[in-house]
Amino acid sequence: MKITEENFIEQLKKKNEKALEYVIDNYAWILKTVIKKHLLSLPDYCEECMNDCLMGIWENICYYDSKKSSFKNWVGGIAKYKSINYARKYLKDLENENVENVTIPTEDNALKEILSKEISLETEKMLKSLSEEDRRIFIKLYFEDKNMDEISFDTKLAKPVIYNRLSRGKKKMREAFSIKGGSDNEGF
């Protein structure tokens, strides 16, 4: 069967590898553009990120809905959030390095600052899609590293209510930012 613009999504859902080749041939430029934008100073991560994006498309095509966005936008969203995850990974790796064993050049410090700022802006946008109370819960759990007992005590909410709010908040963020399925939405 010949893969075309009209049938490639259906064929991807059927796990036809030729459909993935079609995506690579016709949509890889979108992935590369978005990845390079977010990982410009981290070229070592670009190829791995590209592979993860293709795997994300392959594994999550069942979540694509042409009524909600075009395939180009959906692919761009996957690339954007995978790139941000790679930037986070790089920052985490930098922070975990033993300071005595590594000297970080000035350009890495500048890069770290740029990446931190970009991640902060993306995180802020995502949190703004939530209600004030849900935002406080997310901040306590994911940024202040509080456990459920502490959050329950601080907010005067029962743990099942908190879990419910977290679940609804994650769903709301996924819908607002077209993040669909997959296991790479760390914490989401």
Backbone as numpy.savetxt, mean C-alpha at the origin, in Angstrom:
# Nx Ny Nz CAx CAy CAz Cx Cy Cz
-6.27 -18.92 -27.50 -7.11 -17.73 -27.50 -6.23 -16.49 -27.50
-6.59 -15.57 -28.35 -5.85 -14.31 -28.43 -6.34 -13.37 -27.32
-5.40 -12.78 -26.60 -5.72 -11.87 -25.51 -5.83 -10.46 -26.09
-6.95 -9.79 -25.78 -7.20 -8.45 -26.29 -7.61 -7.54 -25.14
-7.77 -6.28 -25.44 -8.23 -5.30 -24.45 -9.60 -5.67 -23.90
-10.41 -6.31 -24.73 -11.77 -6.68 -24.33 -11.83 -7.89 -23.42
-10.83 -8.80 -23.49 -10.94 -10.03 -22.72 -9.81 -10.27 -21.70
-8.85 -9.38 -21.61 -7.70 -9.68 -20.75 -8.06 -9.75 -19.27
-9.01 -8.94 -18.82 -9.40 -8.97 -17.40 -10.08 -10.30 -17.08
-10.98 -10.71 -17.94 -11.65 -12.00 -17.76 -10.62 -13.14 -17.75
-9.65 -13.05 -18.64 -8.62 -14.08 -18.72 -7.68 -14.04 -17.50
-7.42 -12.85 -16.99 -6.63 -12.76 -15.75 -7.36 -13.46 -14.61
-8.66 -13.24 -14.54 -9.47 -13.88 -13.49 -9.45 -15.39 -13.63
-9.27 -15.88 -14.85 -9.18 -17.33 -15.10 -7.74 -17.82 -14.94
-6.85 -16.92 -14.53 -5.43 -17.23 -14.30 -4.71 -17.66 -15.58
-5.04 -17.02 -16.68 -4.37 -17.24 -17.95 -3.10 -16.38 -17.96
-1.95 -17.03 -17.99 -0.67 -16.32 -17.92 -0.46 -15.39 -19.12
-1.06 -15.71 -20.23 -0.94 -14.83 -21.40 -1.61 -13.48 -21.14
-2.62 -13.49 -20.29 -3.28 -12.22 -19.93 -2.33 -11.37 -19.09
-1.54 -12.01 -18.24 -0.56 -11.26 -17.45 0.52 -10.69 -18.38
0.91 -11.45 -19.37 1.86 -10.95 -20.36 1.28 -9.73 -21.08
-0.02 -9.77 -21.38 -0.70 -8.64 -22.01 -0.62 -7.41 -21.11
-0.86 -7.62 -19.82 -0.78 -6.51 -18.85 0.64 -5.94 -18.85
1.63 -6.80 -18.84 3.03 -6.34 -18.84 3.31 -5.52 -20.10
2.87 -6.04 -21.24 3.13 -5.35 -22.51 2.40 -4.00 -22.61
1.20 -3.91 -22.04 0.37 -2.73 -22.24 0.24 -1.79 -21.04
0.55 -2.27 -19.85 0.33 -1.45 -18.66 1.58 -1.31 -17.78
2.66 -1.97 -18.13 3.88 -1.89 -17.32 4.40 -0.45 -17.23
4.16 0.34 -18.25 4.63 1.73 -18.23 3.99 2.49 -17.07
2.74 2.18 -16.75 2.08 2.85 -15.62 2.78 2.46 -14.33
3.00 1.16 -14.18 3.68 0.67 -12.97 5.05 1.32 -12.82
5.83 1.30 -13.90 7.19 1.88 -13.85 7.15 3.36 -13.49
6.22 4.09 -14.08 6.12 5.53 -13.83 5.83 5.82 -12.36
4.85 5.12 -11.82 4.45 5.34 -10.43 5.56 4.88 -9.48
6.13 3.73 -9.75 7.20 3.20 -8.89 8.39 4.15 -8.88
8.80 4.61 -10.05 9.95 5.52 -10.12 9.66 6.83 -9.40
8.42 7.29 -9.46 8.05 8.53 -8.77 8.26 8.38 -7.26
7.84 7.25 -6.73 7.91 7.04 -5.28 9.24 6.47 -4.81
9.96 5.78 -5.68 11.22 5.15 -5.29 12.40 5.68 -6.10
12.30 6.92 -6.54 13.33 7.52 -7.38 14.73 7.36 -6.79
14.85 7.59 -5.51 16.16 7.52 -4.88 16.50 6.12 -4.37
15.64 5.16 -4.63 15.87 3.78 -4.18 15.79 2.82 -5.37
16.67 2.96 -6.34 16.57 2.13 -7.55 16.70 0.64 -7.28
17.36 0.27 -6.18 17.52 -1.15 -5.86 16.18 -1.81 -5.53
15.21 -1.02 -5.14 13.90 -1.56 -4.76 12.92 -1.59 -5.93
13.20 -0.89 -7.00 12.24 -0.73 -8.10 11.85 -2.06 -8.76
12.82 -2.87 -9.09 12.51 -4.13 -9.79 11.70 -5.07 -8.89
12.09 -5.16 -7.64 11.36 -6.01 -6.70 9.93 -5.50 -6.51
9.79 -4.19 -6.42 8.47 -3.58 -6.28 7.62 -3.86 -7.52
8.22 -3.77 -8.69 7.51 -4.05 -9.94 6.98 -5.49 -9.92
7.83 -6.41 -9.50 7.40 -7.81 -9.43 6.25 -7.99 -8.43
6.34 -7.30 -7.31 5.27 -7.37 -6.32 3.97 -6.79 -6.87
4.08 -5.72 -7.65 2.88 -5.13 -8.26 2.22 -6.12 -9.21
3.02 -6.76 -10.03 2.48 -7.74 -10.97 1.84 -8.91 -10.22
2.48 -9.33 -9.13 1.91 -10.40 -8.31 0.61 -9.92 -7.67
0.59 -8.66 -7.24 -0.63 -8.09 -6.66 -1.77 -8.05 -7.66
-1.47 -7.70 -8.89 -2.49 -7.70 -9.95 -3.00 -9.12 -10.17
-2.08 -10.05 -10.28 -2.41 -11.46 -10.54 -3.29 -12.03 -9.42
-2.90 -11.77 -8.18 -3.61 -12.36 -7.04 -4.91 -11.62 -6.70
-5.02 -10.35 -7.06 -6.16 -9.55 -6.61 -7.08 -9.08 -7.74
-6.92 -9.64 -8.91 -7.75 -9.20 -10.04 -9.23 -9.42 -9.74
-9.55 -10.37 -8.89 -10.96 -10.62 -8.55 -11.59 -9.42 -7.84
-10.76 -8.53 -7.28 -11.27 -7.34 -6.59 -11.45 -6.14 -7.53
-10.95 -6.25 -8.73 -11.08 -5.14 -9.68 -12.53 -4.99 -10.09
-13.02 -3.76 -10.04 -14.40 -3.45 -10.44 -14.35 -2.30 -11.44
-14.67 -2.59 -12.67 -14.60 -1.57 -13.73 -15.60 -0.44 -13.51
-16.60 -0.66 -12.65 -17.59 0.39 -12.36 -17.00 1.44 -11.42
-16.01 1.04 -10.62 -15.42 1.96 -9.65 -14.25 2.75 -10.21
-13.44 2.12 -11.06 -12.30 2.83 -11.65 -11.83 2.10 -12.91
-11.04 2.81 -13.68 -10.46 2.19 -14.87 -9.33 1.26 -14.44
-8.99 0.33 -15.30 -7.91 -0.60 -14.99 -6.60 0.16 -14.79
-6.38 1.21 -15.59 -5.16 2.01 -15.45 -5.08 2.61 -14.05
-6.18 3.17 -13.55 -6.17 3.76 -12.20 -5.97 2.70 -11.13
-6.59 1.54 -11.31 -6.45 0.45 -10.34 -5.00 -0.01 -10.27
-4.38 -0.19 -11.43 -2.98 -0.60 -11.50 -2.09 0.49 -10.88
-2.40 1.75 -11.17 -1.64 2.85 -10.59 -1.75 2.87 -9.07
-2.94 2.57 -8.55 -3.13 2.51 -7.10 -2.32 1.40 -6.47
-2.29 0.25 -7.11 -1.48 -0.86 -6.60 -0.01 -0.43 -6.57
0.46 0.15 -7.65 1.86 0.58 -7.73 2.18 1.62 -6.65
1.27 2.55 -6.45 1.49 3.61 -5.46 1.66 3.03 -4.07
0.73 2.18 -3.66 0.79 1.67 -2.30 1.87 0.62 -2.10
2.20 -0.14 -3.12 3.34 -1.06 -3.01 4.63 -0.24 -2.88
4.76 0.83 -3.65 5.95 1.70 -3.58 6.09 2.31 -2.19
4.99 2.77 -1.64 5.03 3.35 -0.30 5.46 2.29 0.72
4.96 1.06 0.55 5.38 -0.02 1.45 6.88 -0.28 1.33
7.43 -0.19 0.12 8.88 -0.38 -0.05 9.66 0.77 0.59
9.14 1.98 0.49 9.80 3.11 1.14 9.78 2.92 2.65
8.66 2.44 3.18 8.58 2.14 4.62 9.60 1.08 5.01
9.68 0.05 4.17 10.63 -1.05 4.44 12.05 -0.50 4.48
12.38 0.36 3.53 13.71 0.96 3.51 13.97 1.76 4.78
12.99 2.56 5.20 13.15 3.35 6.42 13.31 2.45 7.64
12.53 1.38 7.68 12.62 0.45 8.81 14.00 -0.21 8.83
14.49 -0.60 7.65 15.82 -1.20 7.56 16.89 -0.21 8.03
16.74 1.05 7.64 17.70 2.07 8.08 17.68 2.23 9.60
16.48 2.25 10.16 16.35 2.43 11.60 16.89 1.24 12.38
16.83 0.04 11.78 17.26 -1.16 12.48 18.76 -1.43 12.36
19.44 -0.68 11.51 20.88 -0.84 11.37 21.56 -0.46 12.68
22.61 -1.18 13.01 23.38 -0.86 14.20 24.18 0.41 13.91
23.95 1.43 14.69 24.57 2.74 14.47 26.09 2.64 14.52
26.62 1.77 15.32 28.08 1.63 15.44 28.70 1.03 14.18
27.93 0.21 13.46 28.46 -0.48 12.28 28.24 0.26 10.97
27.39 1.26 10.99 27.03 1.93 9.74 27.19 3.43 9.88
27.74 4.02 8.85 27.72 5.48 8.78 26.80 5.84 7.63
25.80 6.59 7.91 24.81 6.95 6.90 25.25 8.25 6.24
25.46 8.22 4.94 25.83 9.45 4.24 24.73 10.50 4.35
25.10 11.74 4.19 24.16 12.84 4.29 22.99 12.67 3.32
23.25 12.16 2.12 22.16 12.00 1.15 21.14 10.98 1.63
21.56 9.95 2.41 20.61 9.00 2.97 19.74 9.66 4.02
20.32 10.58 4.79 19.52 11.31 5.78 18.48 12.17 5.08
18.87 12.81 4.00 17.93 13.63 3.24 16.85 12.74 2.64
17.24 11.60 2.09 16.29 10.65 1.52 15.34 10.15 2.61
15.87 9.83 3.76 15.04 9.36 4.86 14.01 10.42 5.23
14.43 11.65 5.25 13.52 12.75 5.59 12.42 12.90 4.53
12.80 12.82 3.26 11.83 12.93 2.17 10.83 11.79 2.22
11.34 10.56 2.38 10.45 9.40 2.43 9.53 9.46 3.64
10.06 9.87 4.77 9.24 9.98 5.98 8.12 10.99 5.77
8.46 12.10 5.14 7.46 13.14 4.89 6.37 12.62 3.94
6.78 11.92 2.88 5.81 11.40 1.91 4.89 10.37 2.58
5.47 9.50 3.38 4.66 8.50 4.08 3.71 9.19 5.06
4.20 10.21 5.74 3.36 10.95 6.69 2.18 11.60 5.98
2.42 12.18 4.82 1.34 12.82 4.06 0.30 11.80 3.61
0.75 10.65 3.11 -0.17 9.60 2.68 -0.97 9.08 3.87
-0.30 8.88 4.98 -0.98 8.39 6.19 -2.00 9.40 6.66
-1.63 10.67 6.65 -2.55 11.73 7.06 -3.80 11.75 6.18
-3.62 11.60 4.86 -4.76 11.57 3.95 -5.68 10.41 4.29
-5.09 9.25 4.55 -5.90 8.08 4.86 -6.66 8.27 6.17
-6.00 8.81 7.18 -6.65 9.00 8.47 -7.77 10.04 8.40
-7.64 11.02 7.51 -8.67 12.05 7.38 -9.98 11.49 6.84
-9.94 10.29 6.25 -11.17 9.69 5.75 -12.01 9.09 6.88
-11.46 9.07 8.09 -12.15 8.48 9.24 -12.78 9.54 10.12
-13.72 9.10 10.95 -14.30 10.01 11.95 -13.22 10.31 12.99
-13.42 11.36 13.76 -12.44 11.77 14.77 -12.18 10.64 15.77
-13.24 9.99 16.24 -13.07 8.92 17.23 -12.32 7.72 16.63
-12.67 7.33 15.41 -11.97 6.22 14.76 -10.51 6.57 14.51
-10.26 7.82 14.14 -8.89 8.29 13.91 -8.06 8.12 15.19
-8.65 8.50 16.33 -7.93 8.36 17.61 -7.60 6.90 17.90
-8.54 6.00 17.60 -8.30 4.57 17.82 -7.16 4.08 16.94
-7.18 4.44 15.67 -6.11 4.04 14.74 -4.76 4.57 15.22
-4.72 5.80 15.63 -3.46 6.41 16.08 -2.94 5.68 17.32
-3.82 5.40 18.26 -3.40 4.70 19.48 -2.85 3.32 19.15
-3.52 2.58 18.25 -3.10 1.22 17.93 -1.86 1.18 17.04
-1.87 1.94 15.94 -0.82 1.80 14.95 0.37 2.75 15.12
0.19 3.85 15.84 1.28 4.80 15.97 1.81 4.88 17.40
0.92 4.74 18.37 1.35 4.78 19.76 1.62 3.38 20.29
1.36 2.36 19.47 1.60 0.95 19.83 0.93 0.55 21.13
-0.27 1.04 21.35 -1.02 0.63 22.54 -1.75 -0.67 22.23
-1.95 -1.48 23.28 -2.69 -2.72 23.07 -4.18 -2.47 23.26
-4.99 -3.48 22.98 -6.45 -3.31 23.03 -6.94 -2.94 24.43
-6.33 -3.51 25.46 -6.75 -3.18 26.82 -6.53 -1.70 27.11
-5.38 -1.18 26.70 -5.08 0.24 26.92 -6.03 1.14 26.13
-6.30 0.76 24.90 -7.20 1.55 24.06 -8.61 1.52 24.65
-9.03 0.36 25.09 -10.36 0.22 25.71 -10.46 1.11 26.95
-9.41 1.10 27.76 -9.40 1.93 28.96 -9.42 3.42 28.59
-8.58 3.82 27.63 -8.49 5.23 27.23 -9.78 5.76 26.61
-10.42 4.93 25.78 -11.59 5.39 25.04 -12.91 5.07 25.73
-12.85 4.24 26.76 -14.06 3.79 27.49 -14.98 2.98 26.57
-14.37 2.31 25.56 -15.13 1.47 24.64 -14.76 0.01 24.89
-15.72 -0.88 24.72 -15.46 -2.32 24.86 -14.58 -2.78 23.69
-13.79 -3.81 23.94 -12.89 -4.31 22.89 -13.64 -4.72 21.62
-14.80 -5.40 21.71 -15.50 -5.74 20.45 -15.91 -4.49 19.65
-16.23 -3.43 20.34 -16.59 -2.17 19.65 -15.36 -1.61 18.94
-14.20 -1.69 19.61 -12.96 -1.19 19.00 -12.61 -2.02 17.77
-12.70 -3.36 17.89 -12.42 -4.21 16.73 -13.36 -3.89 15.57
-14.61 -3.66 15.88 -15.60 -3.32 14.86 -15.24 -2.00 14.19
-14.87 -1.00 14.99 -14.50 0.32 14.44 -13.25 0.20 13.56
-12.28 -0.60 14.00 -11.06 -0.81 13.21 -11.40 -1.47 11.87
-12.23 -2.48 11.93 -12.61 -3.19 10.71 -13.34 -2.26 9.74
-14.30 -1.49 10.25 -15.03 -0.55 9.38 -14.10 0.55 8.86
-13.19 1.01 9.72 -12.25 2.05 9.30 -11.33 1.57 8.20
-10.82 0.34 8.33 -9.95 -0.23 7.30 -10.72 -0.34 5.98
-11.96 -0.81 6.08 -12.77 -0.95 4.87 -13.00 0.41 4.22
-13.28 1.40 5.04 -13.52 2.75 4.52 -12.27 3.30 3.82
-11.09 3.06 4.42 -9.84 3.53 3.80 -9.58 2.80 2.50
-9.80 1.48 2.50 -9.60 0.72 1.26 -10.46 1.26 0.14
-11.73 1.52 0.46 -12.64 2.04 -0.56 -12.25 3.45 -1.00
-11.87 4.28 -0.05 -11.52 5.67 -0.38 -10.26 5.75 -1.22
-9.34 4.81 -1.03 -8.07 4.88 -1.74 -7.88 3.72 -2.69
-8.96 3.04 -3.03 -8.95 1.92 -3.99 -7.89 0.88 -3.67
-7.75 0.55 -2.40 -6.84 -0.52 -2.00 -7.70 -1.76 -1.89
-7.43 -2.73 -2.72 -8.29 -3.91 -2.74 -7.50 -5.15 -2.37
-8.03 -5.89 -1.40 -7.52 -7.21 -1.05 -6.04 -7.28 -0.88
-5.53 -8.50 -0.92 -4.10 -8.72 -0.85 -3.62 -8.75 0.58
-2.48 -9.39 0.76 -1.92 -9.52 2.09 -0.83 -8.51 2.33
-0.54 -7.67 1.34 0.56 -6.73 1.50 0.11 -5.39 2.03
-1.13 -5.27 2.42 -1.62 -4.03 3.00 -1.35 -4.07 4.49
-0.10 -4.19 4.84 0.34 -4.40 6.21 -0.50 -3.61 7.19
-1.15 -4.37 8.08 -1.98 -3.74 9.07 -3.34 -3.33 8.55
-3.57 -3.48 7.27 -4.85 -3.10 6.70 -5.43 -4.32 6.04
